[in-house]
Amino acid sequence: MLDEGDAAPDVTLQMPDGAELKLASFKGRPLVLYFYPKDDTTGCTREAQDFTALAAEFEKAGVGILGVSKDSPARHAKFIAKYDLKIPLATDAGGSVTEAFGTWIEKSLYGRKYMGIDRATFLIDKEGRIARIWRKVKVPGHAEQVLAAARALN
């Protein structure tokens, strides 16, 4: 399990256009990396909309944002278009990224246990170290909390 102060794993993600993106490419600029369970569900949509609403403020603070789920690039593209999202979303189809960040966990719903993505956010500083971690995220007000922490980095 990663802790604050640890180096962020250098992982590769797939973008909706099919291009690969290495997390290390953000080095030199802080990054908000947030993990969410599934495109086009209530909580995940609200979270993406909240980050989109604050995208200009994150940009002004010099901080990138990247959402990650296991949804396909095509599904991400539809989700982005449907809600006019202004933040990039990446695919972790193989699960290596969610494993590296400790966000692939056992969940329980109505007594049924299953594996899924834990809604979590990592604020990575410009040196590639994890500055803040939010686990078991509750969506209301979360994007604002992350923005405040991101501004405090600079």
Backbone bond lengths (Angstrom), bond angles and torsions (degrees), N, CA, C in turn:
res aa  C-N    CA-C-N  psi(-1)  N-CA   C-N-CA  omega(-1)  CA-C   N-CA-C  phi
1 M - - - 1.455 - - 1.525 108.75 -
2 L 1.306 116.17 133.16 1.457 121.42 -179.98 1.521 111.05 -77.20
3 D 1.322 115.31 149.07 1.455 122.10 177.26 1.519 109.37 -124.93
4 E 1.323 115.80 162.37 1.455 120.19 174.40 1.521 108.37 -60.44
5 G 1.330 116.42 137.27 1.456 122.22 -176.96 1.522 113.53 98.19
6 D 1.334 116.92 -20.24 1.466 120.94 177.42 1.522 110.29 -70.87
7 A 1.331 115.45 153.77 1.462 120.06 172.29 1.522 107.97 -71.02
8 A 1.315 116.02 137.57 1.468 119.94 176.71 1.524 108.65 -69.95
9 P 1.330 117.44 136.76 1.470 119.33 177.72 1.528 111.02 -59.29
10 D 1.327 116.12 141.04 1.457 120.17 177.59 1.517 107.72 -88.68
11 V 1.298 115.59 95.18 1.462 122.36 -175.50 1.525 109.77 -113.62
12 T 1.319 115.79 165.27 1.452 121.62 178.54 1.520 108.94 -118.73
13 L 1.324 115.65 132.44 1.456 123.04 -179.47 1.521 109.63 -118.39
14 Q 1.326 115.71 159.88 1.464 120.55 176.91 1.525 108.79 -106.64
15 M 1.327 115.48 132.97 1.453 121.73 -179.39 1.528 109.85 -92.34
16 P 1.348 118.19 163.66 1.469 120.54 -178.36 1.524 115.02 -56.90
17 D 1.343 117.09 -27.28 1.473 119.48 178.88 1.528 112.37 -84.30
18 G 1.343 116.65 2.91 1.459 121.43 178.61 1.513 113.90 93.78
19 A 1.333 118.12 -12.56 1.464 121.55 179.22 1.525 110.42 -68.63
20 E 1.331 115.18 150.37 1.461 120.02 175.34 1.523 109.17 -94.61
21 L 1.323 115.93 144.26 1.454 122.18 -178.99 1.517 108.71 -128.78
22 K 1.330 116.42 121.68 1.464 120.93 175.85 1.525 108.38 -88.33
23 L 1.307 116.18 133.87 1.463 120.50 179.69 1.527 110.62 -58.86
24 A 1.320 117.30 -32.89 1.463 121.64 -179.89 1.530 112.14 -61.79
25 S 1.328 117.57 -19.03 1.466 119.89 -179.75 1.538 111.62 -67.19
26 F 1.328 117.73 -13.97 1.464 121.37 178.05 1.524 112.19 -87.94
27 K 1.350 117.41 -7.05 1.458 119.95 -177.88 1.526 109.78 -54.98
28 G 1.321 115.74 136.96 1.461 121.21 -175.48 1.520 111.71 99.67
29 R 1.339 115.96 -8.99 1.463 121.65 179.11 1.538 107.74 -142.65
30 P 1.333 117.87 133.52 1.468 118.90 176.58 1.525 111.28 -62.28
31 L 1.315 115.33 153.88 1.461 121.77 -177.61 1.522 110.56 -140.57
32 V 1.325 115.60 136.22 1.462 122.33 168.72 1.525 105.76 -97.57
33 L 1.321 115.77 117.09 1.461 122.26 177.89 1.521 106.38 -112.51
34 Y 1.334 115.76 111.54 1.460 117.30 -178.52 1.522 110.67 -118.40
35 F 1.331 114.33 138.27 1.460 122.63 -179.23 1.521 108.57 -105.76
36 Y 1.317 115.69 137.50 1.458 120.48 -179.90 1.529 108.88 -142.69
37 P 1.336 117.28 153.45 1.467 120.55 -173.01 1.530 117.01 -67.79
38 K 1.345 118.80 -48.00 1.466 117.83 -170.22 1.522 111.90 -160.75
39 D 1.334 115.15 135.94 1.463 120.88 176.18 1.529 110.96 -59.95
40 D 1.328 114.73 148.50 1.468 123.01 171.12 1.525 114.38 62.58
41 T 1.320 116.84 28.75 1.465 120.81 170.22 1.530 106.42 -109.42
42 T 1.301 117.22 161.58 1.460 121.62 -171.19 1.527 113.89 -53.23
43 G 1.328 117.62 -58.41 1.468 120.85 -177.09 1.512 112.86 -65.44
44 C 1.319 116.25 -40.33 1.468 120.69 -178.31 1.527 111.32 -69.10
45 T 1.311 116.67 -37.31 1.462 120.89 176.98 1.525 109.89 -65.48
46 R 1.325 116.45 -47.08 1.468 120.52 179.52 1.524 111.00 -59.46
47 E 1.326 117.19 -42.80 1.467 120.87 -179.50 1.530 110.56 -63.48
48 A 1.317 117.40 -45.27 1.465 121.32 179.03 1.528 110.70 -63.66
49 Q 1.324 116.91 -39.57 1.465 120.28 177.77 1.530 111.32 -66.29
50 D 1.338 116.60 -38.69 1.463 120.16 179.20 1.532 110.99 -65.16
51 F 1.332 117.35 -43.68 1.462 119.96 177.16 1.527 110.38 -66.25
52 T 1.329 117.69 -37.19 1.465 121.52 177.21 1.527 110.59 -62.10
53 A 1.337 116.63 -43.36 1.466 120.74 -179.42 1.527 111.77 -61.05
54 L 1.320 116.51 -28.49 1.465 120.99 -178.32 1.530 112.74 -104.46
55 A 1.322 117.26 6.57 1.475 121.17 -175.76 1.529 112.11 -55.09
56 A 1.325 117.79 -42.36 1.469 120.80 -179.63 1.527 110.80 -64.89
57 E 1.329 117.16 -36.03 1.465 120.97 178.67 1.532 110.94 -68.75
58 F 1.332 116.67 -40.07 1.466 120.01 175.67 1.526 109.52 -63.10
59 E 1.324 116.48 -43.32 1.468 121.41 179.61 1.528 110.23 -61.18
60 K 1.327 116.46 -43.17 1.471 121.57 178.73 1.528 110.52 -61.13
61 A 1.333 116.18 -33.68 1.467 121.34 178.50 1.534 111.72 -81.80
62 G 1.342 116.66 -3.75 1.462 120.31 179.45 1.509 114.22 77.37
63 V 1.338 115.99 26.57 1.469 121.65 -174.97 1.526 109.93 -116.76
64 G 1.333 116.16 129.10 1.450 121.43 175.88 1.522 111.27 -83.63
65 I 1.319 116.40 160.60 1.472 122.57 177.17 1.521 107.52 -130.71
66 L 1.312 116.39 138.59 1.456 121.19 176.40 1.523 108.88 -146.06
67 G 1.340 116.66 121.09 1.459 122.11 176.39 1.523 109.56 -93.53
68 V 1.338 116.71 144.81 1.466 121.37 -177.45 1.528 110.51 -134.07
69 S 1.332 115.19 131.30 1.463 121.52 169.80 1.522 107.25 -146.23
70 K 1.326 116.45 -178.71 1.462 120.37 178.68 1.529 111.89 -92.21
71 D 1.334 117.55 2.92 1.462 120.24 178.82 1.523 110.07 -62.50
72 S 1.315 116.07 151.83 1.461 122.00 -178.65 1.525 111.11 -68.49
73 P 1.336 117.28 157.51 1.467 119.72 175.53 1.536 112.18 -56.13
74 A 1.326 117.88 -38.41 1.472 120.57 179.38 1.528 110.63 -64.36
75 R 1.321 116.63 -41.04 1.474 120.08 178.81 1.534 110.29 -65.74
76 H 1.334 116.52 -40.34 1.476 120.00 176.07 1.524 110.50 -59.40
77 A 1.321 116.57 -45.14 1.465 120.48 -179.00 1.525 110.81 -59.25
78 K 1.326 117.50 -42.60 1.469 121.31 178.23 1.526 111.15 -65.16
79 F 1.330 116.48 -42.37 1.464 122.74 179.93 1.531 110.08 -62.38
80 I 1.319 116.82 -45.66 1.466 121.91 179.40 1.527 109.96 -61.18
81 A 1.332 116.66 -45.90 1.464 120.94 -178.70 1.527 111.67 -67.21
82 K 1.324 117.37 -43.24 1.468 121.66 -177.00 1.525 112.09 -59.11
83 Y 1.348 116.49 -40.31 1.459 120.38 -175.48 1.534 112.94 -108.66
84 D 1.331 117.43 8.64 1.455 122.73 -179.88 1.531 110.90 50.70
85 L 1.330 115.08 48.97 1.465 120.88 -178.60 1.523 110.16 -71.54
86 K 1.316 116.42 143.18 1.462 122.53 -178.49 1.527 111.86 -110.46
87 I 1.304 116.72 16.73 1.466 121.34 178.88 1.524 108.90 -121.33
88 P 1.319 117.33 146.04 1.462 119.10 178.72 1.529 111.72 -76.70
89 L 1.322 114.51 146.12 1.457 121.86 176.84 1.525 108.13 -121.99
90 A 1.312 116.19 139.52 1.458 121.41 -178.03 1.522 110.45 -121.97
91 T 1.328 114.80 155.32 1.459 122.33 -178.56 1.517 110.87 -104.91
92 D 1.313 114.85 135.46 1.464 121.99 172.76 1.528 107.19 -118.24
93 A 1.319 116.01 65.91 1.466 121.45 -174.17 1.520 112.59 -58.48
94 G 1.319 117.20 -42.10 1.464 120.54 -177.23 1.518 114.43 -80.93
95 G 1.316 117.18 -14.38 1.461 120.88 177.90 1.517 115.37 86.21
96 S 1.322 118.69 1.89 1.467 119.88 -177.33 1.531 112.41 -67.41
97 V 1.331 116.89 -32.34 1.459 120.20 -178.65 1.530 110.65 -73.80
98 T 1.337 116.34 -46.21 1.468 118.76 178.39 1.528 110.45 -62.89
99 E 1.324 117.29 -35.03 1.472 120.64 176.04 1.530 109.87 -65.08
100 A 1.336 117.15 -46.98 1.463 121.38 -177.23 1.533 112.13 -61.19
101 F 1.334 116.52 -34.13 1.462 120.61 -179.30 1.533 113.15 -94.48
102 G 1.326 117.35 0.97 1.463 120.95 177.25 1.511 113.88 69.83
103 T 1.339 117.11 28.85 1.461 119.88 -178.38 1.526 112.59 -104.43
104 W 1.331 118.46 1.21 1.466 122.16 175.65 1.520 105.60 -94.79
105 I 1.329 116.43 105.71 1.469 120.77 -171.14 1.527 111.55 -131.68
106 E 1.332 114.59 165.90 1.456 119.72 173.45 1.530 108.00 -80.95
107 K 1.318 114.92 131.93 1.463 121.70 178.79 1.523 108.64 -120.09
108 S 1.318 115.11 169.38 1.454 120.39 179.10 1.523 108.77 -140.20
109 L 1.328 116.16 132.95 1.457 121.56 177.10 1.517 107.82 -138.07
110 Y 1.312 116.03 119.29 1.470 122.28 -177.98 1.528 111.47 52.02
111 G 1.331 115.60 40.57 1.459 121.21 177.30 1.518 114.59 82.39
112 R 1.330 117.76 -7.42 1.459 121.59 178.81 1.520 108.94 -91.76
113 K 1.330 117.34 127.94 1.460 121.61 179.32 1.527 109.66 -96.35
114 Y 1.315 115.23 140.96 1.457 121.18 179.49 1.526 108.27 -156.54
115 M 1.331 116.61 165.33 1.465 121.86 177.76 1.529 108.98 -95.37
116 G 1.337 115.47 140.62 1.453 120.19 179.48 1.517 111.24 -162.99
117 I 1.314 115.20 175.68 1.465 121.12 -179.68 1.522 110.04 -83.70
118 D 1.323 115.35 129.04 1.456 122.68 173.61 1.527 107.59 -79.62
119 R 1.317 116.69 128.89 1.470 119.75 178.00 1.530 106.66 -68.04
120 A 1.320 115.92 111.63 1.466 121.70 -176.21 1.522 109.50 -145.86
121 T 1.329 115.65 153.25 1.457 121.86 179.75 1.520 109.14 -131.41
122 F 1.340 114.62 138.52 1.458 122.03 178.13 1.519 108.23 -122.73
123 L 1.321 116.22 128.00 1.459 121.82 173.64 1.520 106.05 -100.86
124 I 1.329 115.16 115.25 1.462 121.27 -176.06 1.529 108.02 -106.55
125 D 1.337 116.79 128.88 1.464 119.60 -177.47 1.531 110.91 -78.41
126 K 1.313 116.41 176.56 1.467 120.27 -174.32 1.526 113.34 -68.49
127 E 1.334 117.32 -15.29 1.465 120.57 175.93 1.529 111.92 -88.61
128 G 1.338 116.46 -3.16 1.463 119.85 -179.89 1.520 113.86 88.94
129 R 1.320 117.48 16.50 1.463 122.15 177.47 1.529 109.87 -100.99
130 I 1.302 116.21 148.58 1.459 121.21 179.63 1.526 108.83 -78.15
131 A 1.326 115.60 114.21 1.461 121.53 -178.07 1.532 111.52 -86.99
132 R 1.340 116.89 -37.77 1.473 121.47 -179.13 1.518 109.30 -146.85
133 I 1.317 115.63 148.53 1.464 122.22 175.65 1.523 108.29 -131.57
134 W 1.307 115.65 132.48 1.465 121.85 171.44 1.527 106.28 -118.80
135 R 1.306 117.53 120.50 1.465 122.13 177.33 1.532 108.61 -112.06
136 K 1.318 116.09 159.16 1.470 121.51 -179.81 1.530 109.99 50.79
137 V 1.309 115.94 48.44 1.464 123.37 -174.82 1.526 111.70 -62.19
138 K 1.307 114.83 135.30 1.463 123.11 168.09 1.525 105.21 -100.36
139 V 1.306 117.54 126.54 1.465 122.27 -169.49 1.529 114.50 -64.47
140 P 1.344 120.60 -47.23 1.468 118.84 -175.61 1.539 112.47 -57.17
141 G 1.325 115.82 121.95 1.461 121.50 177.89 1.523 115.29 81.86
142 H 1.325 117.38 -5.10 1.462 119.74 -175.60 1.527 112.81 -66.01
143 A 1.323 118.51 -46.81 1.464 120.83 -178.52 1.528 110.86 -58.63
144 E 1.324 117.28 -36.94 1.462 121.24 178.32 1.534 111.11 -66.19
145 Q 1.346 116.74 -39.90 1.472 120.83 177.49 1.527 110.63 -62.68
146 V 1.317 115.46 -42.67 1.466 120.55 -179.40 1.523 110.15 -65.88
147 L 1.327 116.94 -41.42 1.468 120.41 177.60 1.518 111.31 -60.45
148 A 1.327 117.54 -43.85 1.477 121.09 179.21 1.535 110.05 -60.77
149 A 1.319 117.14 -43.19 1.467 120.62 179.41 1.529 110.65 -67.08
150 A 1.331 116.59 -38.09 1.468 121.12 179.14 1.526 110.59 -64.65
151 R 1.309 116.34 -42.54 1.475 119.54 178.83 1.519 110.64 -63.59
152 A 1.323 117.82 -34.37 1.456 122.16 -179.34 1.525 112.71 -68.71
153 L 1.336 116.82 -19.29 1.475 119.93 177.50 1.517 111.77 -67.07
154 N 1.311 116.74 -31.63 1.474 120.46 -173.25 1.508 112.97 -89.33
